[in-house]
Amino acid sequence: MLNPDQIIASAEQPMRNFCKSFQEIIGDWKPFLRATEKILKGEDVGNDAVQPEMQFLVDWSKLIMDVTRQGQWDWSRPDVQALFKTYAESRMYKIFADAMIDMVVAIAKAGQIGTVVEIGTGPGKVTEVLCREMVKNGISVPVIISDSAPGIKSVGRRLQNEYPGLLIADFVWDITQDPPRELITRLQRPVIMYERFCIPYGGYETIDRIASVADILLLLEDFNLTEKKEAYDIIFEKIGLQFFTYQKTREYLEKHFQFVHPFKDTGAINLTDTCFFLLAMKQIAPGMARAVKPV
Ligand SMILES: C[S@@+](CC[C@H](N)C(=O)[O-])C[C@H]1O[C@@H](n2cnc3c(N)ncnc32)[C@H](O)[C@@H]1O
């Protein structure tokens, strides 16, 4: 049985650190809002329109518009791959990845986690942080990584070589489908599952598919609280990233989880009302179930 208050409490310090870093390096979101409004209209945006740490997202938005004007978005294009690599090395990427993994590690240290599962692993940049922090904190529970792309196999091999003390299994899993049987047989409960920028590619129904695997689910997305699309939401939709609202995500989560907790502070100003981190839990101690009301 899980104790949600204890789990939320473990996640609070990582969230405070995140808000502080986000405030320091991003601060005001308005320049990015304005820049993406211009990009969507096809207007020029110079390289000094946003804070240096946001420049990647401006370049990314421009590339999305250019590529999708010519045809289909293709993740394997060299210019797309090169730009994503730059992003994965940026401070902006790092503060999100660190916050996510700090939460996973804090929860694992506080409770009795049996398995860590990651969905939408991609090139494994967040997973590298997970492995490093697990070793540093003496956590050795099995790790399962997964993605719909077959490249997950080489990511799994690489990480297992780099971290021989950890047990890392990799699976091709398209989360619009049920999990592979072999993945389920490897789970030791309770399972903490996390993801970063994956489920909106598959839609809300992916929550129905992943819920059976997770006892604790940590989601990192741009969960919109206003239901109004900004220019960058429209730009990112062009590469298959569906617009997710907090309210609808919560509805789906509450079908499967007894406890849903949004972390709404971001530390930024002029950021569209959004919630980046959502934590959901089941198998919780009697009398401790509570679902946070819509905001
Ligand atoms: C933007 S990348 C994020 C990668 C990684 N989570 C990170 O933060 O660096 C999105 C990932 O989701 C994966 N993905 C997209 N649709 C998926 C699906 N239906 N099932 C599983 N993975 C999916 C993609 O293959 C890609 O690796």
The ligand as an SDF file (V2000), in Angstrom:
LIG
                    3D

 27 29  0  0  0  0  0  0  0  0999 V2000
   10.0170   14.1460  -28.0660 C   0  0  0  0  0  0  0  0  0  0  0  0
   10.6250   12.5050  -27.9450 S   0  0  0  0  0  0  0  0  0  0  0  0
   10.9810   12.4510  -26.1910 C   0  0  0  0  0  0  0  0  0  0  0  0
   12.0690   11.4460  -25.8720 C   0  0  0  0  0  0  0  0  0  0  0  0
   12.4670   11.4020  -24.4010 C   0  0  0  0  0  0  0  0  0  0  0  0
   11.3410   11.0890  -23.5460 N   0  0  0  0  0  0  0  0  0  0  0  0
   13.0890   12.7240  -23.9990 C   0  0  0  0  0  0  0  0  0  0  0  0
   12.4490   13.4630  -23.2360 O   0  0  0  0  0  0  0  0  0  0  0  0
   14.2090   13.0110  -24.4280 O   0  0  0  0  0  0  0  0  0  0  0  0
    9.1250   11.5380  -28.0440 C   0  0  0  0  0  0  0  0  0  0  0  0
    9.3710   10.0450  -27.9620 C   0  0  0  0  0  0  0  0  0  0  0  0
    8.1010    9.3970  -27.8720 O   0  0  0  0  0  0  0  0  0  0  0  0
    8.1390    8.2580  -28.7010 C   0  0  0  0  0  0  0  0  0  0  0  0
    6.7600    7.9210  -29.0840 N   0  0  0  0  0  0  0  0  0  0  0  0
    5.9280    8.6290  -29.8880 C   0  0  0  0  0  0  0  0  0  0  0  0
    4.7520    7.9850  -30.0190 N   0  0  0  0  0  0  0  0  0  0  0  0
    4.8620    6.8520  -29.2690 C   0  0  0  0  0  0  0  0  0  0  0  0
    3.9920    5.7550  -29.0160 C   0  0  0  0  0  0  0  0  0  0  0  0
    2.7760    5.7040  -29.5620 N   0  0  0  0  0  0  0  0  0  0  0  0
    4.4200    4.7560  -28.2060 N   0  0  0  0  0  0  0  0  0  0  0  0
    5.6500    4.8210  -27.6450 C   0  0  0  0  0  0  0  0  0  0  0  0
    6.5290    5.8180  -27.8650 N   0  0  0  0  0  0  0  0  0  0  0  0
    6.1410    6.8180  -28.6770 C   0  0  0  0  0  0  0  0  0  0  0  0
    9.0010    8.6720  -29.8810 C   0  0  0  0  0  0  0  0  0  0  0  0
    9.5050    7.5410  -30.5830 O   0  0  0  0  0  0  0  0  0  0  0  0
   10.0800    9.4870  -29.1930 C   0  0  0  0  0  0  0  0  0  0  0  0
   11.1550    8.6830  -28.8050 O   0  0  0  0  0  0  0  0  0  0  0  0
  1  2  1  0
  2  3  1  0
  2 10  1  0
  3  4  1  0
  4  5  1  0
  5  6  1  0
  5  7  1  0
  7  8  2  0
  7  9  1  0
 10 11  1  0
 11 12  1  0
 11 26  1  0
 12 13  1  0
 13 14  1  0
 13 24  1  0
 14 15  1  0
 14 23  1  0
 15 16  2  0
 16 17  1  0
 17 18  1  0
 17 23  2  0
 18 19  1  0
 18 20  2  0
 20 21  1  0
 21 22  2  0
 22 23  1  0
 24 25  1  0
 24 26  1  0
 26 27  1  0
M  CHG  2   2   1   9  -1
M  END
$$$$
